[in-house]
C-alpha cells in the first residue's frame, strides 16, 4: 500500500508543471486519501501520499524527510513516531534546501499544513505514546 499511496500522490502532482496547480492537485490527493468517501471519510494518515506529492514537486527535501523517517523507524521501532518526525521536519527541510526557489513560501506553507494534518491524524497514536501503550512496529514489543 505504501508504494501505491506514494504513486497516487506523485501522479496527482505530476498532472501539471505549474506549481500552484501541482500543489492543488497534491492537496486533493492527500485529502482524498485521508477523508476517503469510499471509506466513509475515514481514510489513512496521508503520510505516503504526501511523500509522493512532495517527491514529485520538490524531491530533495522529500528524500531527506524519507531518510529521517527511515532513521526514526529504526531507532524508535514505531512508524507513527517516524511519520510525525518526517512531517514536522519537512517544512524546515524546504526552507534549508530551496532558499532561492520562487515558490519557497508556498512549499513551506503546504508542508506545514500537511504536517498539521499528519499530527491531527496521529492524535490516537500520540495519546498511546504518552500513556506508554503504543506498540512497536517490529522487534521487541511489536503487535502479535
C-alpha positions in Angstrom: 0.0 0.0 0.0 2.9 2.4 0.8 4.1 2.4 -2.8 0.6 2.7 -4.3 -0.2 5.6 -2.0 3.1 7.3 -2.8 2.5 6.8 -6.5 -1.0 8.2 -6.2 0.4 11.4 -4.6 3.1 11.7 -7.2 0.7 11.1 -10.1 -1.6 13.9 -8.9 1.2 16.4 -8.6 2.7 15.4 -12.0 -0.6 16.2 -13.8 0.8 19.8 -14.3 4.1 21.6 -14.5 2.6 24.7 -13.0 3.4 24.8 -9.2 0.1 26.2 -7.9 -1.8 23.5 -9.9 0.6 20.8 -8.6 0.1 21.9 -5.0 -3.7 22.0 -5.5 -3.8 18.5 -7.2 -1.5 17.2 -4.4 -3.7 18.6 -1.7 -6.7 17.0 -3.4 -4.9 13.6 -3.5 -3.9 13.9 0.2 -7.3 15.0 1.4 -9.0 12.4 -0.8 -6.8 9.7 0.9 -7.3 11.0 4.4 -11.1 11.6 4.0 -12.0 8.9 1.5 -15.7 8.8 0.6 -15.2 5.1 -0.1 -14.2 4.5 3.5 -16.9 6.7 5.0 -14.5 9.6 5.2 -12.2 7.6 7.5 -9.1 7.1 5.3 -5.4 6.8 6.1 -3.0 9.1 7.8 -1.8 10.7 4.5 1.9 10.2 5.0 2.8 8.1 2.0 0.5 10.1 -0.3 2.2 13.3 0.9 5.6 11.8 0.3 4.6 11.2 -3.3 3.3 14.7 -3.8 6.4 16.3 -2.4 8.8 13.9 -4.2 7.2 15.0 -7.5 7.3 18.7 -6.7 10.5 19.2 -4.6 12.4 15.9 -4.4 15.5 16.8 -2.3 13.7 17.8 0.9 11.2 14.9 0.4 14.1 12.4 0.1 15.7 14.0 3.2 12.3 13.6 5.1 12.2 10.0 3.9 15.7 9.5 5.3 14.5 10.9 8.6 11.5 8.6 8.6 13.8 5.5 8.0 16.2 6.6 10.7 13.4 7.2 13.3 11.7 3.9 12.4 15.0 2.1 13.0 15.6 3.9 16.3 12.1 4.0 17.8 10.6 0.9 16.1 7.4 2.9 15.6 6.1 4.1 12.2 3.9 6.7 14.0 6.9 8.4 15.6 8.8 8.3 12.3 5.8 9.8 10.4 5.4 12.6 12.8 9.2 13.4 12.8 9.4 13.4 9.0 6.2 15.5 8.6 7.3 18.1 11.1 10.8 18.3 9.6 9.7 18.7 6.0 8.9 22.5 6.1 12.3 23.1 7.7 14.0 21.0 5.0 12.3 23.0 2.3 13.5 26.2 3.9 17.0 24.8 4.1 17.2 23.2 0.6 15.2 25.6 -1.5 16.3 29.1 -0.3 16.0 30.8 -3.6 13.0 29.0 -5.1 10.3 31.5 -6.2 7.7 29.2 -4.7 9.6 28.6 -1.4 6.9 30.2 0.8 4.1 28.2 -0.9 6.1 25.0 -0.4 6.7 25.8 3.3 3.1 26.6 3.9 1.9 23.5 2.1 4.4 21.4 4.1 3.3 23.0 7.4 -0.4 22.3 6.6 0.4 18.7 5.7 2.4 18.4 8.9 -0.5 19.7 10.9 -2.9 17.2 9.2 -0.4 14.4 9.9 -0.3 15.4 13.6 -4.1 15.6 13.8 -4.5 12.2 12.2 -1.9 10.7 14.6 -3.6 12.0 17.8 -4.6 8.5 18.9 -1.0 7.3 18.4 0.3 10.3 20.3 -2.1 9.5 23.2 -0.9 5.9 23.2 2.8 7.1 23.1 2.2 9.3 26.1 0.4 6.6 28.1 3.1 4.0 27.1 0.7 1.7 25.3 1.7 2.3 21.7 3.0 -0.9 20.2 6.3 -1.2 18.3 6.0 -1.8 14.6 8.6 -4.5 14.7 11.0 -6.1 17.1 10.5 -6.3 20.9 7.0 -5.1 21.8 5.6 -5.5 18.4 1.9 -6.5 18.0 1.5 -10.2 17.5 
